[in-house]
């Protein structure tokens, strides 16, 4: 219930108020799951990941408007939730891809490119994990292709016409994904 509703609020007609409501719904879902499991320390990696994504989404779109609000966690906390979800995820390879993608995309968007080796490892991990789901790159989600293209561009640079062609091809494939939100498509 609450978890699904939180995702819907984040994806459908997002606004600052809807995203705050979504974050609250994720917190409620986390609490209910702990009660249902009868374990106050239980962490569902899907819920933890969504909480991190919600925080990062709010901060990336509305940071100036909420700078003085103390009830919205920082980007660092949002990123920590996504990293924690990746760490505790066992067999859910789709969640591992999503979390890896979100971590890498965050670093690329924030221009936090200091640890090049770590970022290259994240890119390799993202590609490897996505290949384990589908070897055909044309079946890959647009958000994954977008992150890969952006990472190759920012981490390796453009050294040849082949590099340009590969990056343009990845961005073009990403834009063809019918599941992209309008805001995602316009960002590519």
Steps between C-alpha positions, in 0.01 A plus 500: 500500500713788626810397305316479168317827567833671577640392163185621323522840671867533399439407137160656428480880481789558741502816705676591821189422706439165325864401547484588869183289529678218317792515742257484792325199342832316462573563868158357588563196279837442668340515844212270407743247351700497825180442699383231258835321529493555878858622470581865582832470312358348180589685180334423168757603238226609256357740758842630604589557134176684433555723802843594368362563151222717644751713692729538199205591278377768740849643543580500127178674399418724795818553700482880485138502615565267796848606606377625837267206566658264747248219447643411157820295532812602308624355173768315697236325707297417189808354333580301815153340487554395137846360584357317801227346283763378254705353783212304657338386175548127457347348186304789348715578198257767376534693825879463483495654151271784612709579807829487309350724233372750757836517680697550179251752358509699824880532485486599133225759550671652803833506316657297780763344276794498741521125548529395136582137580187461712283658230646280227435197723139614550460534122644153440276358772194669351571362153577152635187487716280624216653243262407226749138606455512549123794462264320705232578868559188601307292348781671702771304770685553854376613626841777236505613585145496871586723447803740279305528758220552784746758299693697408189498863393604644838737223614676410175446811291461509125819401326372382163208494259425149629460641854261766372304241304472265799381774735248636249373146440453442874314830546285424193410155629420650840255749349314217321400336829119530518510466881691823560324777686474828308747663739746214445466517120550876492812463717675275248 
